């Protein structure tokens, strides 16, 4: 089965988004384990921003 160009773009975007969220949550974990609370705050804010952007993109699709 051939995957359409639109589907490839969608899959690429989904993978990018999920990888970014995963990386940020890993950064939060590592910073918590290191007791580096200023870094936890920074990564948490970036995670919140990324999730807010995801939610906005979903609203655009509805």
PDB file of N, CA, C and O in Angstrom:
ATOM      1  N   UNK A   1       0.844  -1.175   0.000  1.00  0.00           N
ATOM      2  CA  UNK A   1       0.000   0.000   0.000  1.00  0.00           C
ATOM      3  C   UNK A   1       0.896   1.248   0.000  1.00  0.00           C
ATOM      4  O   UNK A   1       1.837   1.349   0.787  1.00  0.00           O
ATOM      5  N   UNK A   2       0.595   2.165  -0.870  1.00  0.00           N
ATOM      6  CA  UNK A   2       1.367   3.389  -0.987  1.00  0.00           C
ATOM      7  C   UNK A   2       0.796   4.441  -0.030  1.00  0.00           C
ATOM      8  O   UNK A   2      -0.418   4.613   0.080  1.00  0.00           O
ATOM      9  N   UNK A   3       1.699   5.131   0.651  1.00  0.00           N
ATOM     10  CA  UNK A   3       1.298   6.181   1.588  1.00  0.00           C
ATOM     11  C   UNK A   3       1.316   7.508   0.846  1.00  0.00           C
ATOM     12  O   UNK A   3       2.282   7.837   0.157  1.00  0.00           O
ATOM     13  N   UNK A   4       0.235   8.267   0.997  1.00  0.00           N
ATOM     14  CA  UNK A   4       0.136   9.542   0.291  1.00  0.00           C
ATOM     15  C   UNK A   4       1.102  10.567   0.891  1.00  0.00           C
ATOM     16  O   UNK A   4       1.551  10.444   2.031  1.00  0.00           O
ATOM     17  N   UNK A   5       1.401  11.578   0.081  1.00  0.00           N
ATOM     18  CA  UNK A   5       2.286  12.649   0.530  1.00  0.00           C
ATOM     19  C   UNK A   5       1.707  13.348   1.765  1.00  0.00           C
ATOM     20  O   UNK A   5       2.444  13.679   2.694  1.00  0.00           O
ATOM     21  N   UNK A   6       0.399  13.570   1.776  1.00  0.00           N
ATOM     22  CA  UNK A   6      -0.256  14.203   2.929  1.00  0.00           C
ATOM     23  C   UNK A   6      -0.106  13.355   4.189  1.00  0.00           C
ATOM     24  O   UNK A   6       0.133  13.880   5.277  1.00  0.00           O
ATOM     25  N   UNK A   7      -0.249  12.035   4.030  1.00  0.00           N
ATOM     26  CA  UNK A   7      -0.092  11.151   5.188  1.00  0.00           C
ATOM     27  C   UNK A   7       1.343  11.159   5.698  1.00  0.00           C
ATOM     28  O   UNK A   7       1.569  11.133   6.908  1.00  0.00           O
ATOM     29  N   UNK A   8       2.306  11.195   4.796  1.00  0.00           N
ATOM     30  CA  UNK A   8       3.711  11.245   5.197  1.00  0.00           C
ATOM     31  C   UNK A   8       3.991  12.528   5.976  1.00  0.00           C
ATOM     32  O   UNK A   8       4.680  12.499   6.996  1.00  0.00           O
ATOM     33  N   UNK A   9       3.465  13.643   5.502  1.00  0.00           N
ATOM     34  CA  UNK A   9       3.645  14.914   6.212  1.00  0.00           C
ATOM     35  C   UNK A   9       2.994  14.861   7.587  1.00  0.00           C
ATOM     36  O   UNK A   9       3.559  15.358   8.561  1.00  0.00           O
ATOM     37  N   UNK A  10       1.818  14.264   7.673  1.00  0.00           N
ATOM     38  CA  UNK A  10       1.115  14.145   8.949  1.00  0.00           C
ATOM     39  C   UNK A  10       1.904  13.260   9.915  1.00  0.00           C
ATOM     40  O   UNK A  10       2.067  13.608  11.084  1.00  0.00           O
ATOM     41  N   UNK A  11       2.387  12.133   9.435  1.00  0.00           N
ATOM     42  CA  UNK A  11       3.175  11.222  10.266  1.00  0.00           C
ATOM     43  C   UNK A  11       4.452  11.907  10.743  1.00  0.00           C
ATOM     44  O   UNK A  11       4.838  11.767  11.903  1.00  0.00           O
ATOM     45  N   UNK A  12       5.099  12.639   9.859  1.00  0.00           N
ATOM     46  CA  UNK A  12       6.321  13.356  10.219  1.00  0.00           C
ATOM     47  C   UNK A  12       6.037  14.375  11.316  1.00  0.00           C
ATOM     48  O   UNK A  12       6.809  14.498  12.266  1.00  0.00           O
ATOM     49  N   UNK A  13       4.939  15.099  11.187  1.00  0.00           N
ATOM     50  CA  UNK A  13       4.563  16.103  12.193  1.00  0.00           C
ATOM     51  C   UNK A  13       4.227  15.445  13.530  1.00  0.00           C
ATOM     52  O   UNK A  13       4.630  15.934  14.586  1.00  0.00           O
ATOM     53  N   UNK A  14       3.495  14.347  13.484  1.00  0.00           N
ATOM     54  CA  UNK A  14       3.139  13.628  14.719  1.00  0.00           C
ATOM     55  C   UNK A  14       4.398  13.127  15.413  1.00  0.00           C
ATOM     56  O   UNK A  14       4.541  13.270  16.627  1.00  0.00           O
ATOM     57  N   UNK A  15       5.310  12.541  14.645  1.00  0.00           N
ATOM     58  CA  UNK A  15       6.559  12.038  15.235  1.00  0.00           C
ATOM     59  C   UNK A  15       7.384  13.171  15.836  1.00  0.00           C
ATOM     60  O   UNK A  15       7.936  13.020  16.926  1.00  0.00           O
ATOM     61  N   UNK A  16       7.474  14.295  15.143  1.00  0.00           N
ATOM     62  CA  UNK A  16       8.220  15.445  15.659  1.00  0.00           C
ATOM     63  C   UNK A  16       7.614  15.925  16.971  1.00  0.00           C
ATOM     64  O   UNK A  16       8.329  16.156  17.946  1.00  0.00           O
ATOM     65  N   UNK A  17       6.300  16.072  16.990  1.00  0.00           N
ATOM     66  CA  UNK A  17       5.607  16.557  18.187  1.00  0.00           C
ATOM     67  C   UNK A  17       5.798  15.606  19.360  1.00  0.00           C
ATOM     68  O   UNK A  17       6.138  16.037  20.462  1.00  0.00           O
ATOM     69  N   UNK A  18       5.584  14.324  19.132  1.00  0.00           N
ATOM     70  CA  UNK A  18       5.706  13.344  20.214  1.00  0.00           C
ATOM     71  C   UNK A  18       7.149  13.211  20.695  1.00  0.00           C
ATOM     72  O   UNK A  18       7.390  13.068  21.894  1.00  0.00           O
ATOM     73  N   UNK A  19       8.100  13.255  19.780  1.00  0.00           N
ATOM     74  CA  UNK A  19       9.512  13.199  20.184  1.00  0.00           C
ATOM     75  C   UNK A  19       9.885  14.413  21.027  1.00  0.00           C
ATOM     76  O   UNK A  19      10.619  14.288  22.008  1.00  0.00           O
ATOM     77  N   UNK A  20       9.385  15.581  20.651  1.00  0.00           N
ATOM     78  CA  UNK A  20       9.649  16.793  21.420  1.00  0.00           C
ATOM     79  C   UNK A  20       9.072  16.679  22.828  1.00  0.00           C
ATOM     80  O   UNK A  20       9.752  17.004  23.801  1.00  0.00           O
ATOM     81  N   UNK A  21       7.824  16.220  22.948  1.00  0.00           N
ATOM     82  CA  UNK A  21       7.201  16.054  24.263  1.00  0.00           C
ATOM     83  C   UNK A  21       7.968  15.031  25.102  1.00  0.00           C
ATOM     84  O   UNK A  21       8.184  15.224  26.298  1.00  0.00           O
ATOM     85  N   UNK A  22       8.368  13.958  24.461  1.00  0.00           N
ATOM     86  CA  UNK A  22       9.129  12.917  25.159  1.00  0.00           C
ATOM     87  C   UNK A  22      10.475  13.462  25.650  1.00  0.00           C
ATOM     88  O   UNK A  22      10.863  13.226  26.794  1.00  0.00           O
ATOM     89  N   UNK A  23      11.171  14.180  24.795  1.00  0.00           N
ATOM     90  CA  UNK A  23      12.472  14.753  25.181  1.00  0.00           C
ATOM     91  C   UNK A  23      12.327  15.727  26.344  1.00  0.00           C
ATOM     92  O   UNK A  23      13.141  15.726  27.267  1.00  0.00           O
ATOM     93  N   UNK A  24      11.294  16.553  26.296  1.00  0.00           N
ATOM     94  CA  UNK A  24      11.082  17.508  27.393  1.00  0.00           C
ATOM     95  C   UNK A  24      10.763  16.800  28.697  1.00  0.00           C
ATOM     96  O   UNK A  24      11.254  17.199  29.753  1.00  0.00           O
ATOM     97  N   UNK A  25       9.951  15.761  28.637  1.00  0.00           N
ATOM     98  CA  UNK A  25       9.640  15.034  29.873  1.00  0.00           C
ATOM     99  C   UNK A  25      10.879  14.318  30.397  1.00  0.00           C
ATOM    100  O   UNK A  25      11.061  14.219  31.611  1.00  0.00           O
ATOM    101  N   UNK A  26      11.730  13.820  29.515  1.00  0.00           N
ATOM    102  CA  UNK A  26      12.997  13.230  29.950  1.00  0.00           C
ATOM    103  C   UNK A  26      13.892  14.279  30.610  1.00  0.00           C
ATOM    104  O   UNK A  26      14.536  14.007  31.623  1.00  0.00           O
ATOM    105  N   UNK A  27      13.926  15.471  30.031  1.00  0.00           N
ATOM    106  CA  UNK A  27      14.718  16.557  30.613  1.00  0.00           C
ATOM    107  C   UNK A  27      14.221  16.914  32.010  1.00  0.00           C
ATOM    108  O   UNK A  27      15.017  17.183  32.909  1.00  0.00           O
ATOM    109  N   UNK A  28      12.903  16.917  32.186  1.00  0.00           N
ATOM    110  CA  UNK A  28      12.326  17.198  33.499  1.00  0.00           C
ATOM    111  C   UNK A  28      12.749  16.121  34.492  1.00  0.00           C
ATOM    112  O   UNK A  28      13.156  16.429  35.612  1.00  0.00           O
ATOM    113  N   UNK A  29      12.654  14.872  34.083  1.00  0.00           N
ATOM    114  CA  UNK A  29      13.052  13.755  34.943  1.00  0.00           C
ATOM    115  C   UNK A  29      14.510  13.897  35.369  1.00  0.00           C
ATOM    116  O   UNK A  29      14.832  13.820  36.555  1.00  0.00           O
ATOM    117  N   UNK A  30      15.382  14.102  34.391  1.00  0.00           N
ATOM    118  CA  UNK A  30      16.810  14.213  34.688  1.00  0.00           C
ATOM    119  C   UNK A  30      17.100  15.397  35.612  1.00  0.00           C
ATOM    120  O   UNK A  30      17.901  15.283  36.541  1.00  0.00           O
ATOM    121  N   UNK A  31      16.454  16.519  35.358  1.00  0.00           N
ATOM    122  CA  UNK A  31      16.673  17.696  36.203  1.00  0.00           C
ATOM    123  C   UNK A  31      16.166  17.465  37.615  1.00  0.00           C
ATOM    124  O   UNK A  31      16.798  17.899  38.579  1.00  0.00           O
ATOM    125  N   UNK A  32      15.035  16.789  37.749  1.00  0.00           N
ATOM    126  CA  UNK A  32      14.528  16.453  39.081  1.00  0.00           C
ATOM    127  C   UNK A  32      15.496  15.532  39.809  1.00  0.00           C
ATOM    128  O   UNK A  32      15.780  15.730  40.991  1.00  0.00           O
ATOM    129  N   UNK A  33      15.997  14.532  39.108  1.00  0.00           N
ATOM    130  CA  UNK A  33      16.939  13.596  39.720  1.00  0.00           C
ATOM    131  C   UNK A  33      18.225  14.297  40.148  1.00  0.00           C
ATOM    132  O   UNK A  33      18.833  13.925  41.151  1.00  0.00           O
ATOM    133  N   UNK A  34      18.634  15.303  39.394  1.00  0.00           N
ATOM    134  CA  UNK A  34      19.848  16.065  39.722  1.00  0.00           C
ATOM    135  C   UNK A  34      19.590  17.156  40.762  1.00  0.00           C
ATOM    136  O   UNK A  34      20.528  17.767  41.272  1.00  0.00           O
ATOM    137  N   UNK A  35      18.310  17.398  41.074  1.00  0.00           N
ATOM    138  CA  UNK A  35      17.966  18.462  42.013  1.00  0.00           C
ATOM    139  C   UNK A  35      18.168  19.849  41.427  1.00  0.00           C
ATOM    140  O   UNK A  35      18.342  20.827  42.155  1.00  0.00           O
ATOM    141  N   UNK A  36      18.143  19.922  40.100  1.00  0.00           N
ATOM    142  CA  UNK A  36      18.353  21.201  39.396  1.00  0.00           C
ATOM    143  C   UNK A  36      16.987  21.823  39.114  1.00  0.00           C
ATOM    144  O   UNK A  36      16.471  21.756  37.999  1.00  0.00           O
ATOM    145  N   UNK A  37      16.416  22.430  40.157  1.00  0.00           N
ATOM    146  CA  UNK A  37      15.040  22.921  40.078  1.00  0.00           C
ATOM    147  C   UNK A  37      14.832  24.089  39.107  1.00  0.00           C
ATOM    148  O   UNK A  37      13.759  24.190  38.511  1.00  0.00           O
ATOM    149  N   UNK A  38      15.814  24.970  38.929  1.00  0.00           N
ATOM    150  CA  UNK A  38      15.627  25.991  37.887  1.00  0.00           C
ATOM    151  C   UNK A  38      15.470  25.363  36.489  1.00  0.00           C
ATOM    152  O   UNK A  38      14.682  25.844  35.675  1.00  0.00           O
ATOM    153  N   UNK A  39      16.224  24.289  36.218  1.00  0.00           N
ATOM    154  CA  UNK A  39      16.084  23.597  34.933  1.00  0.00           C
ATOM    155  C   UNK A  39      14.737  22.893  34.828  1.00  0.00           C
ATOM    156  O   UNK A  39      14.136  22.850  33.755  1.00  0.00           O
ATOM    157  N   UNK A  40      14.261  22.336  35.952  1.00  0.00           N
ATOM    158  CA  UNK A  40      12.933  21.705  35.963  1.00  0.00           C
ATOM    159  C   UNK A  40      11.890  22.738  35.546  1.00  0.00           C
ATOM    160  O   UNK A  40      11.005  22.455  34.739  1.00  0.00           O
ATOM    161  N   UNK A  41      12.008  23.915  36.099  1.00  0.00           N
ATOM    162  CA  UNK A  41      11.054  24.989  35.776  1.00  0.00           C
ATOM    163  C   UNK A  41      11.100  25.338  34.293  1.00  0.00           C
ATOM    164  O   UNK A  41      10.060  25.460  33.646  1.00  0.00           O
ATOM    165  N   UNK A  42      12.300  25.498  33.760  1.00  0.00           N
ATOM    166  CA  UNK A  42      12.453  25.845  32.337  1.00  0.00           C
ATOM    167  C   UNK A  42      11.852  24.762  31.454  1.00  0.00           C
ATOM    168  O   UNK A  42      11.074  25.058  30.547  1.00  0.00           O
ATOM    169  N   UNK A  43      12.210  23.500  31.717  1.00  0.00           N
ATOM    170  CA  UNK A  43      11.704  22.404  30.879  1.00  0.00           C
ATOM    171  C   UNK A  43      10.197  22.229  31.043  1.00  0.00           C
ATOM    172  O   UNK A  43       9.498  21.885  30.090  1.00  0.00           O
ATOM    173  N   UNK A  44       9.705  22.467  32.251  1.00  0.00           N
ATOM    174  CA  UNK A  44       8.256  22.370  32.486  1.00  0.00           C
ATOM    175  C   UNK A  44       7.506  23.444  31.711  1.00  0.00           C
ATOM    176  O   UNK A  44       6.450  23.179  31.137  1.00  0.00           O
ATOM    177  N   UNK A  45       8.045  24.642  31.696  1.00  0.00           N
ATOM    178  CA  UNK A  45       7.410  25.719  30.927  1.00  0.00           C
ATOM    179  C   UNK A  45       7.423  25.414  29.432  1.00  0.00           C
ATOM    180  O   UNK A  45       6.449  25.683  28.729  1.00  0.00           O
ATOM    181  N   UNK A  46       8.530  24.853  28.951  1.00  0.00           N
ATOM    182  CA  UNK A  46       8.596  24.479  27.536  1.00  0.00           C
ATOM    183  C   UNK A  46       7.600  23.364  27.209  1.00  0.00           C
ATOM    184  O   UNK A  46       6.985  23.363  26.143  1.00  0.00           O
ATOM    185  N   UNK A  47       7.448  22.416  28.140  1.00  0.00           N
ATOM    186  CA  UNK A  47       6.482  21.338  27.943  1.00  0.00           C
ATOM    187  C   UNK A  47       5.059  21.889  27.899  1.00  0.00           C
ATOM    188  O   UNK A  47       4.262  21.499  27.045  1.00  0.00           O
ATOM    189  N   UNK A  48       4.745  22.792  28.818  1.00  0.00           N
ATOM    190  CA  UNK A  48       3.419  23.416  28.833  1.00  0.00           C
ATOM    191  C   UNK A  48       3.165  24.162  27.525  1.00  0.00           C
ATOM    192  O   UNK A  48       2.079  24.066  26.953  1.00  0.00           O
ATOM    193  N   UNK A  49       4.157  24.898  27.057  1.00  0.00           N
ATOM    194  CA  UNK A  49       4.020  25.638  25.803  1.00  0.00           C
ATOM    195  C   UNK A  49       3.794  24.679  24.631  1.00  0.00           C
ATOM    196  O   UNK A  49       2.959  24.940  23.764  1.00  0.00           O
ATOM    197  N   UNK A  50       4.527  23.585  24.607  1.00  0.00           N
ATOM    198  CA  UNK A  50       4.379  22.612  23.522  1.00  0.00           C
ATOM    199  C   UNK A  50       2.999  21.967  23.534  1.00  0.00           C
ATOM    200  O   UNK A  50       2.389  21.770  22.483  1.00  0.00           O
ATOM    201  N   UNK A  51       2.510  21.639  24.731  1.00  0.00           N
ATOM    202  CA  UNK A  51       1.183  21.034  24.834  1.00  0.00           C
ATOM    203  C   UNK A  51       0.107  22.054  24.449  1.00  0.00           C
ATOM    204  O   UNK A  51      -0.876  21.701  23.798  1.00  0.00           O
ATOM    205  N   UNK A  52       0.289  23.297  24.843  1.00  0.00           N
ATOM    206  CA  UNK A  52      -0.672  24.342  24.456  1.00  0.00           C
ATOM    207  C   UNK A  52      -0.705  24.501  22.939  1.00  0.00           C
ATOM    208  O   UNK A  52      -1.776  24.673  22.358  1.00  0.00           O
ATOM    209  N   UNK A  53       0.450  24.445  22.301  1.00  0.00           N
ATOM    210  CA  UNK A  53       0.499  24.529  20.832  1.00  0.00           C
ATOM    211  C   UNK A  53      -0.184  23.326  20.200  1.00  0.00           C
ATOM    212  O   UNK A  53      -0.865  23.462  19.184  1.00  0.00           O
ATOM    213  N   UNK A  54      -0.008  22.148  20.794  1.00  0.00           N
ATOM    214  CA  UNK A  54      -0.677  20.944  20.297  1.00  0.00           C
ATOM    215  C   UNK A  54      -2.189  21.093  20.411  1.00  0.00           C
ATOM    216  O   UNK A  54      -2.919  20.780  19.470  1.00  0.00           O
ATOM    217  N   UNK A  55      -2.656  21.564  21.550  1.00  0.00           N
ATOM    218  CA  UNK A  55      -4.095  21.760  21.757  1.00  0.00           C
ATOM    219  C   UNK A  55      -4.638  22.762  20.738  1.00  0.00           C
ATOM    220  O   UNK A  55      -5.709  22.550  20.171  1.00  0.00           O
ATOM    221  N   UNK A  56      -3.905  23.851  20.506  1.00  0.00           N
ATOM    222  CA  UNK A  56      -4.338  24.851  19.525  1.00  0.00           C
ATOM    223  C   UNK A  56      -4.421  24.247  18.125  1.00  0.00           C
ATOM    224  O   UNK A  56      -5.358  24.526  17.377  1.00  0.00           O
ATOM    225  N   UNK A  57      -3.445  23.427  17.780  1.00  0.00           N
ATOM    226  CA  UNK A  57      -3.476  22.812  16.444  1.00  0.00           C
ATOM    227  C   UNK A  57      -4.646  21.860  16.295  1.00  0.00           C
ATOM    228  O   UNK A  57      -5.190  21.707  15.202  1.00  0.00           O
ATOM    229  N   UNK A  58      -5.037  21.219  17.386  1.00  0.00           N
ATOM    230  CA  UNK A  58      -6.202  20.322  17.351  1.00  0.00           C
ATOM    231  C   UNK A  58      -7.480  21.129  17.164  1.00  0.00           C
ATOM    232  O   UNK A  58      -8.389  20.709  16.448  1.00  0.00           O
ATOM    233  N   UNK A  59      -7.543  22.291  17.812  1.00  0.00           N
ATOM    234  CA  UNK A  59      -8.726  23.130  17.659  1.00  0.00           C
ATOM    235  C   UNK A  59      -8.845  23.640  16.220  1.00  0.00           C
ATOM    236  O   UNK A  59      -9.953  23.817  15.713  1.00  0.00           O
ATOM    237  N   UNK A  60      -7.716  23.872  15.569  1.00  0.00           N
ATOM    238  CA  UNK A  60      -7.724  24.311  14.181  1.00  0.00           C
ATOM    239  C   UNK A  60      -8.258  23.212  13.257  1.00  0.00           C
ATOM    240  O   UNK A  60      -8.817  23.496  12.198  1.00  0.00           O
ATOM    241  N   UNK A  61      -8.076  21.950  13.674  1.00  0.00           N
ATOM    242  CA  UNK A  61      -8.512  20.813  12.857  1.00  0.00           C
ATOM    243  C   UNK A  61     -10.007  20.530  12.995  1.00  0.00           C
ATOM    244  O   UNK A  61     -10.620  19.925  12.115  1.00  0.00           O
ATOM    245  N   UNK A  62     -10.580  20.976  14.109  1.00  0.00           N
ATOM    246  CA  UNK A  62     -12.005  20.684  14.376  1.00  0.00           C
ATOM    247  C   UNK A  62     -12.894  21.663  13.649  1.00  0.00           C
ATOM    248  O   UNK A  62     -14.118  21.578  13.751  1.00  0.00           O
TER     249      UNK A  62
END
